[in-house]
Amino acid sequence: MGRGRQKAKHTKLARELKSFSPDVNYAALQREIGVPAEEDEYVDKWADMYADEDEEDSETRETA
């Protein structure tokens, strides 16, 4: 007999969570994470450690 009350509480909680939309300060979040706002271009910091695949393919074709 207690299942109805329990289910009603879960349903109420689910509705509250579904409609919950907190106010998020995205500028503060971005500052906290440390992502610069003006940098849109991706820079691969590990690119200079490895040769490009295209260069490796051309080198193997020249020696073969």
N, C-alpha and C positions, 0 to 999 in steps of 0.2 A: 504494500500500500504506500510505502514511502518513495517508490520510484517516480511517481508523478511529480512530487515536489522537487526531487533532485533534477529531473529532466527540465522542469520549468526554470530552475536556477541556472542550469547550463545554457538553456536557450536564451535567457536574459543576458547572461555574460557574453555569449557569442554575438548577440545583437549589439551590445555596447562596444565590443572590440571591433566589429565590422564598421561601425560608424565613427570610430575614434580616429581623428586626424589631428595630430599634434602640430603646433606651430613650430616650424624648423627655421632657424636662422642659418641659412646656407653659407653666408659670408663668414660667420664665426666658425662654422664647421670647416670650411676651406682653410681658414687661417690655422686652426688647430691641427689639421692634418699636415699642413705645410706645403700645399700644392700652390705654386704661383698661378695667379689668375690669367696673366697675359701670355703664358707659354702654351701654345696650342700644338706645336710641332713635336712629334715624338723623336727623341734622340736616343739611339742605342749606345749605352755606355760600354758595352762589351764588344762592339763591332770591330774595333781595332785589334782584338786578341785573336780573331779567327779570319782565315782567308775566305773570300766569297766563293760560293759554289761555282759560279760562272767562270772564275779565274782558274779553279782547279780543273774543270772540264776542258778548258781550252789548252791547258798545259799537258794533260794526258793525251789529247788528240794530236798535239804537235809532236810528241815523242813517239807515238805509235805509227 
